[in-house]
Amino acid sequence: MKSHAKESLDALVAAAGRIMLGKENEIRLALACLLARGHLLIEDLPGVGKTTLAHTLARVLGLQYQRIQFTSDLLPADILGVAVFEQKSGRFRFQPGPIFAQLILADEVNRATPKAQSALLEAMEEQQVSVEGETRPLPTPFFVIATQNPASQIGTFPLPESQLDRFTLRISLGYPDLHAERELLAGEDRRKLLHDLSPVLDGTQLQALQADAGRVHAAEALLDYLQALLVFSRQSPHFAHGLSPRAGLSLLHSARAWALMAGRDHVLPEDVQTMLPHVAGHRLQAAEAGGDAQRLVALLQAVPIP
């Protein structure tokens, strides 16, 4: 079963790689996040392919896709929807917002005010929204992929800790290498290639792979190691606060997904180490400015592998 899952996932990575040149590792990380039933935050400079990656994943996974452009004047109703009065029937009818899709791209999420950002909280945690006094379920599967520009750029509002903690992983894309960039410059328009991209899986097959990821075995010793990382983060003077239980579950679920993508039915400490920087990087606040990456390395080095 695991070898069949690996074949399907490798086909997904290959299809997405035809659009996102030279970004295989980032594609794998994004897929691992979705297999873990999580939400993904992509933080990087404008123009490096954040939006393209989200759209590519929606295409290859055959998911209903909606893009929400976050701006300073965006309102929660613009995301969730609103009740509209119909004069003919004399009744209010709920008009669903763009949140009612399987894969949501929250583009430049940190350009919206905290009030608009908060509209995503219930959706990301409960897979439902409460509008006009009624709770409405969201489609299944449901993912949020948010992009944000660096906080140093003009017109950004920092995401609150409660919002950051709901993102399973944070990744960045960076500039392409020379070979990939040359192929990008000399090749076809990415938008045309994206339009012609066919789904590799459908929603049912994706949910089966998610179930496979949830069944990947994590030994007691592996759980001891993961828990030791959490405890060390809470006791270390290098961090203002430690990793939450939600972060621990995110680390476990994403490590299971990473193991599945490697064709294994069990989690290795290396899977946890691979995912930790992407799970913890946006959650751990340094006690002092600077050196965040080095502190994560120190966290891994301080806790012995079982």
N, C-alpha and C positions, 0 to 999 in steps of 0.2 A: 504493500500500500504506500509505504514511504517513498519507494523508488518511482511509483507512478505520480505521486505528488510532486516529487522533484522534477520530473519531466515536464509536468504542466507549468510549474513555476519557472523553470528555465526557459520555456517557450514564451512566457509572459515577459521575462527580462529581455529576451532577444528581440521581441516585437517592440517593446518600449525603447530599447537601445537604438533602434533604427531612427527614432526621432531625437532622443536625448543622447547625442554622441559623446562617448567617453565618460559616461556617468553610470556605469554598471553598479558600482557599490552603492551609490545614492538611490538608484532604482530598487536595489535589493532591500535597503533599509526602509524605504517607503512601503514596499510590499509587505515586509515583516510587520510593520506597524498596522497595516490593514488586516493581515492575518490574525494579529493579536486583538482585533476588534477595537483598535484604538484610533486616536485622532493625531494628525501630523501637523507640526509647525515647521515651516521652511523660512529661515531667516537669512537674507542675503541682500546684496546690492541690487538695484533695478537692472533688468536686462540680461540676467544670467540664466533664465529659463524656469523660474519658479512656477509661473502660471502654466507654461507648456508641460511641465512634469505632471501637474494635477490633471490637466485635460487628457494627457496621454494615458494616465492610469485609468481614467474613466472610460476611455475608448477600448483599451485592451481588456478591461474587466466587464465590459458591456453594461455599465451602470448608467442610470439616469443622472444627468449632470446639470448643475446650476452654478453659475458664477455670480457672486455678490460683490460688487465693488464698494469697499468701505471708504466713506468720505466723512468729513467733519460734520456734515448736515444730515447724515443717515439717522433714521429713527428706528426704534425696535419694530414698529408696525411694518416698516419697509422690508424687514427680514421675516417676521412671523406671519404677517397677514392681518386682515382687518375685516370687521363685519360691515357689510354694505347694505343700506336700506333699499329695498326694491319697492318702488311705488305701486307697481301693478298688483303685487301680492300683499303689500302692506306689512311685510316681514323683513327682518334682517337675515342676510345670507352671508356666510363666512367665505371670504375670498382668500384662499391660501397664499402665503408668501413663498419666496424662493427656497425657504428652508425645507419645504416638503419635496425633497429629492434624495436619491440614494448617496450621491457624492456631492458635497457642497465645497466650492472653492470660495473661501473668505479672503478675497484679494486685498492686500495691504490693510490687514485687520487693525493695525495700530495707528491708522490714520483716522479712525472713528473715535468718537468720545466714549468714555467708560460706560455711559448709559446704553449706547448701541452695542458695545462689546458684550455687555451682560446678557443681551438677548440670546446669546449662544450657550449660556451656562447650563440651563435645564436640558436643552436639546442634546448637548454633548454627554451629559451625565446620565440622563434618564431615557433618552431616545423618545422624548415627547415634548410638547410645548403647551403652556397654559395661556389661552387667549380668550378674552371676553368671558371669563369665568368658567371656561370649559377646557378640559385636558384632551389634547388630540395627539394620537400616536404618529410617529414619523415612519417613513418606509424602512423596510429591512432588505438588505443591510443598509446601515447609515454611517457615513464617514464625514468628518470635517477635515479638510486640508486648508490650513490658513497660511498665508504668506505675510511676512512683515519685513519692512525695511529697517536697517540699523537705527537704533534710538537716537543716534547723533544727527540724523537727517531732519530737515525742517518739516514741521507739521505732523509730528508723531506723538501719540499718547502711549506711555508705557502700559503693557498689559499687567493687570493686578495678579498677585500670586495665586489667587483662587482660579483665575482663568488659565494661567500657565500650567497649573497642576493637572488640568484636565487634558492636556496634550501628552499623549503617551511618549512620543519622541520629538526631538527637535533636530533638524539637519540643516546643513548649508550646502550649496552646490559649488560655489567658487567658479573661477574662470576655467574654460576648457583648456586642455593641453594643446600644444602646437598642432599636432596631427589632427585632432578632432576639430579645432577651429578652422584649419585649412579646408577640411572636408565640408564643414558648415558653410564656409564662404563660397566654395566651388560647386556645392550641391544644389538640390532643388529647394524650393521654398518650404520651410518646415510646416507652415499652415496648410499647404496643399497635401503634403505627406500625411499630416495629422488627419485631415478630412478623409483621406483614402484608407486610413488604418482600420482594419477589421477587428472585432472582438475575438480574443483568444478563449475566454471563458464566459459563462453567463452567471447570473446571480446565484443560481442553485449550486453550481460547481464551486463558486467562491465560498459559499457557506459550508460546503462539504470540506474544503481545505481549512477553513477556520476551525471546524470541529476536529480535524486531524491535528492541527496545531495544539488544541487544548488537551489532546490525549498524549502528547509527547511526555515521556517520563522524566520527572525531576526527583533524583534520589534524595534521601534524608541528608546525606553529606553535602549535597549541592544546596539544599535549602539552608543548612547551617551556614554555608559560605555566604549565601545571599543575605541572610539575616545579619551576619557579622559585618557586612558592608554597611547595612542600614544603621546598625548600632554605632559603628565607628563614626559615621557621618554626624550622628546626633551628639557624640561626645567630643568630637574634634574641635579645638579652639579656632581652627581655620575657617569654620562655617558659622554664619549667624544663627542658623537652625538646620536641623538634619532633614533627612528624607522621610516623607510621610508614608504611612501604610499603603496609600494609593500608589505612591512611587514604587514601593516594593512589589506590588502586584503587577504594575506596568513592566518592571524589569523582568519578572518571572515570565509573564505572558510573551513579551517580545523575544526573550531568550529561547523559549519554546518554538516560536515561529522561525527564528534564525536557524535552529537545529533542524526543523522540518525542511527548510530551504536547502540545507546541506545534505538532505536525504537520510537523516538519523532519526531514531525513535527515542532518543534520550538527550538530555541537556548536559553539556560539558561546561566546566568553569570558563573556558574560552568564549563560550556564547554569552555568558553573563558579562565578561570583561569587554567584549565587543559592543554590547548594547549599553553598558553603564554610562559612558560619556553622553550619549544621545538621550538617555532617560533622565540623567541627573543634571546635565549642564544648564538647563533652564529652570531647575528647581532649587538648586543649592546657591544660596547667596553668601558670597565670601564675607568674612568678618572684616577684612581690610580690602581696599581697592587693588585690582591688578592680580595677574597670575592665576586666573580661574582654571585654565587648562592644566597648569602644573599641579594645582591642588587636587584635581581629579586623578591625575597620574599618581600622586602621593597617596590618595585614598586606596587605589588598587594595590600599590606596593606595600601599604601598611597592614593589609589583611591577608594572611597566608592562605594559599590554595589548599583545600583538603586533599 
